[in-house]
Amino acid sequence: MKSETREESGALIISFEGDIDLQSSPEARKALLEAVGKGMAVLVDLSAVDYIDSSGVASLVESFQKAKTEHHKFILVSVSDSARRVLELARLDKVFTICGSISDALEA
């Protein structure tokens, strides 16, 4: 898994690439929580995620809950088909705000 964080229009955008699984989820969790801790809206680009397992989903949920507690936006962006299926199975597509593009998320 690779991740990249950048700032755009007052939001932090974290892009993940590859698999977010038991091996890589601690790194993803750390990146997500650090971003949330900066007190800005966080947009999580999942367009290049090939696979996400329950540990990766748990990292997203924990970060979402922290952002919500601190009254910051936490938006999933361009969710890949495989990641979307996992979120739908867990019914988390109803919990997370999901946007089709970064520009849509920045407007949200």
C-alpha positions as CSV (number, residue, x, y, z in Angstrom):
1,M,0.0,0.0,0.0
2,K,1.1,3.5,-0.8
3,S,-0.4,6.7,0.6
4,E,0.1,10.3,-0.2
5,T,-1.3,13.3,1.7
6,R,-1.7,16.8,0.3
7,E,-3.6,20.0,1.1
8,E,-6.1,21.5,-1.3
9,S,-8.6,24.3,-0.7
10,G,-8.4,24.0,3.1
11,A,-8.8,20.2,3.2
12,L,-6.3,17.4,3.5
13,I,-6.6,14.8,0.8
14,I,-5.2,11.3,1.5
15,S,-4.8,9.0,-1.5
16,F,-4.3,5.3,-1.0
17,E,-3.1,2.9,-3.6
18,G,-3.0,-0.9,-3.4
19,D,-4.3,-3.1,-0.7
20,I,-5.4,-1.9,2.8
21,D,-5.2,-5.1,4.7
22,L,-4.0,-6.5,8.1
23,Q,-0.4,-5.8,7.1
24,S,-0.8,-2.3,5.9
25,S,-3.8,-1.0,7.9
26,P,-1.6,0.2,10.8
27,E,0.2,2.6,8.4
28,A,-3.2,3.7,6.9
29,R,-4.6,4.2,10.4
30,K,-1.7,6.3,11.4
31,A,-1.9,8.5,8.3
32,L,-5.7,8.9,8.7
33,L,-5.6,9.8,12.4
34,E,-2.7,12.3,11.9
35,A,-4.8,14.0,9.2
36,V,-7.8,14.2,11.4
37,G,-5.7,15.5,14.2
38,K,-4.8,18.6,12.1
39,G,-8.3,20.0,12.5
40,M,-9.2,20.2,8.8
41,A,-11.7,18.4,6.6
42,V,-10.2,15.1,5.5
43,L,-11.0,13.6,2.0
44,V,-9.9,10.0,1.6
45,D,-9.3,9.0,-2.1
46,L,-9.9,5.3,-2.5
47,S,-9.9,5.2,-6.3
48,A,-6.7,3.2,-6.5
49,V,-7.5,0.7,-3.7
50,D,-7.5,-2.8,-5.0
51,Y,-8.6,-4.5,-1.8
52,I,-9.7,-3.5,1.7
53,D,-10.3,-5.9,4.5
54,S,-12.0,-5.5,7.9
55,S,-8.9,-4.0,9.5
56,G,-8.7,-1.3,6.8
57,V,-12.4,-0.6,7.3
58,A,-11.9,-0.3,11.0
59,S,-9.2,2.3,10.4
60,L,-11.7,4.3,8.3
61,V,-14.4,4.0,11.0
62,E,-12.1,5.0,13.8
63,S,-10.9,8.1,11.9
64,F,-14.4,9.0,10.9
65,Q,-15.6,8.8,14.5
66,K,-12.7,11.0,15.7
67,A,-13.4,13.5,12.9
68,K,-17.1,13.6,13.9
69,T,-16.3,14.1,17.6
70,E,-14.0,17.0,16.6
71,H,-16.7,18.4,14.2
72,H,-14.6,18.0,11.1
73,K,-15.7,16.6,7.7
74,F,-14.5,13.1,6.8
75,I,-15.4,12.2,3.2
76,L,-14.6,9.1,1.1
77,V,-13.9,10.0,-2.5
78,S,-13.8,8.0,-5.8
79,V,-14.3,4.7,-4.0
80,S,-13.1,1.8,-6.1
81,D,-15.6,-0.9,-7.0
82,S,-13.9,-3.5,-4.7
83,A,-13.8,-1.1,-1.7
84,R,-17.4,0.0,-2.4
85,R,-18.6,-3.6,-2.3
86,V,-17.0,-4.1,1.2
87,L,-18.5,-0.9,2.5
88,E,-21.9,-1.9,1.1
89,L,-21.7,-5.3,2.7
90,A,-21.0,-3.7,6.0
91,R,-23.7,-1.1,5.3
92,L,-21.1,1.6,5.9
93,D,-22.0,3.2,2.6
94,K,-25.0,4.7,4.6
95,V,-22.7,6.0,7.3
96,F,-19.9,7.6,5.4
97,T,-20.3,10.6,3.1
98,I,-19.1,9.3,-0.3
99,C,-18.4,11.7,-3.2
100,G,-17.6,10.8,-6.8
101,S,-14.7,13.2,-7.1
102,I,-12.4,15.5,-5.1
103,S,-14.1,18.6,-6.6
104,D,-17.5,17.3,-5.4
105,A,-16.1,16.6,-2.0
106,L,-14.5,20.0,-1.7
107,E,-17.9,21.6,-2.4
108,A,-19.7,19.3,0.1
